[in-house]
């Protein structure tokens, strides 16, 4: 299978991971597109015979981290759109009602735990593969996964 065919075959998994990282489909699609663009523009750095999926996930994770940093810098300068959207609304009641949703529970996890849960429990990577993608020791990934899984179970258990 050629490089482009491999990337094309990974699209559904990449999109799912991107939506999980970004916490919404629109930003996830943007992240997925940026990942594909980066992979195509830097395909010469991909080593044939290695795992294309791990390489692509690493690109996506690095782009996501860069985007989060840039977003934090922008938020220090500009007020977010959402800041005024719920003035006078009963937002706490809506948030409590939606807490039972798995997406909300995932979104509430710290980033490192959410990434570990997404890679291992959703994408099916082994602990070693996920640790390689994230760039941390297997033990660190394991503890992030355990804490994330326990937090998810606690959050989802409260609303069931």
Protein Blocks (a to p, Z undefined) as FASTA:
>chain_A
ZZklmmmmmmmmmmmmmmmmnopaklmmmmmmmmmmmmmmmmmmpcghiafklmmmmmmm
mmmmmmmmmmmmmmmmpccfklmmmgoiafklmmmmmmmpmklmmmmpcfklmmmmmmmm
mnopafklmmmmnopafklmmmmmmmmmmmmmmmmmmmZZ
